Amino acid sequence: MIKQWREKIKEKAKSFFRHGYWTDPVIFFSLVLSVLANAGIWAALLFTVEVVDRPIILHYNIYFGVDSIGDWRNVFIMPAIALLVFLVNLILSRFFYYKERLASHLFAGMGLLAQLLMAVGVASVIIINF
């Protein structure tokens, strides 16, 4: 019985990834670059953030100065939000692929843009604090 379930899951996975969505070059490269950018954000934080007792600067604005201060763990919320935005854009992009291809490409591109902007934000937090 377990073997039947495994076979069904394998068939579903194969049919899911045989979809034309995954072979579209714009979609594919946007998704791959988004995953790499998010992995880079996580890696940069894991290698640079130190456990400290003092609060750290989470956001800095050139007009008003320091806007947000928090615990060192709060830095990891930023890549988690970026990952959530990526997943929502991935789902929406896959949903609209056969209905409106341009919207699908825009969702995939905006997922990449969100990752890159979050990388800039995380880099600034790292530069300011560590």
N, C-alpha and C positions, 0 to 999 in steps of 0.2 A: 504494500500500500504506500509506503514511504517512497519507494522507487517510482511509482506512478506520479506522485506529487512533484518529485524532482524533475521528471520528464515534462510535466505540464509547465512548470516554472521555467525550464530551459527553453521550451517552445515559445512561451510568452515573451521571454527576454529576447530571443532571436527575432521574433516578429516586430518587437518594439524598436530594435536597432536596425532593422532592414528598411525602415521608413525612409523616404527620400529626404526628410528633414536633416538627418545626420550626415548626408553626403553633399549637401549644399555647401560650397566653399566659404561663403560669407558667414553662414551660421557656424560651421565647423571651426574656423579660425577665431571667430569671436568667442566661442565657448572655451576653446583651448586656452586662448590668451587670458580669458577671465579666470579660469581655474588656476593658471600659473600665477597670475597677479595676486589672487587671494592666498594661495599657498606661500607666496613671497611675503605677503603682509604678516601672516601667522609666523613664518620663520624669523622674520626680522624682530618681531615682538618677543618671541620665545628666547632668542639669543641675546637681546639687549636689555629687556626689562629685568630689574633687580627687585627683590623683596625689600621694601623700605618701610619704616614706621611713619615717616613724615608724609604729608599729602603731596601729590604731584600735580602739575599743571596739565589739564586735559584739553583746554581750548584757549587760544590766544588770539586776540583781535587787534589789528594795528590801530584802530580808533579808540578802543576802550581798554586795551591791555588784557589782563587775565580775566576770562569770563567764567571758567569752570575749573574747580579744583576737586580732586577726589583721591580715592585709594588707588594703589598700583594695580589692583585687579580690574578696575574700571576701564583700563586701557584695552582690555580684551573684548569689550563690548563693541568697539568699532569694527574689527574684522568680522564679528558675528553678524552685525547689521549688514555689512557688505555682502556676506554670504547669503543672508536672507533675501536681500534685494536681487542678487544673482539668481537664486532659485525661483523667485516669483517671475522674473523676466524670462527665465528658461521655460517655465510652464506656459506663460502667455505666448511666447514665441512659438512654441510647439503647437499650441492651440490654434493660432492664426495662420499657420504655414500654408495650408491649402485654401483658406478663405481669402486671405489678403497677404501676399508674400512680402510686400513692402513693409507692412506693419510687423511681420515676423522678423525681418532684417533689422528694423529699428529697435525692437525689443532686445534682440541679441546685442546690437551695438550699444544700446544704453546700459546693458548689463556690464559690458566691458568698460564703458566710460565711468560707471559708478565704482568699479574696482580701482581704476586708475586714480580717480579723485580721492577715494579713501586711502589709497597708498600715499598720496601727497599729504593727507591729514595725519596719517600715522607717522610718516617721516618727520613732520614738523613736531609732533609730540615727542618723538625720540630725540630729536636734536635739542629741544628745549630742556628736557629733563635728564637725559643720560649722557 
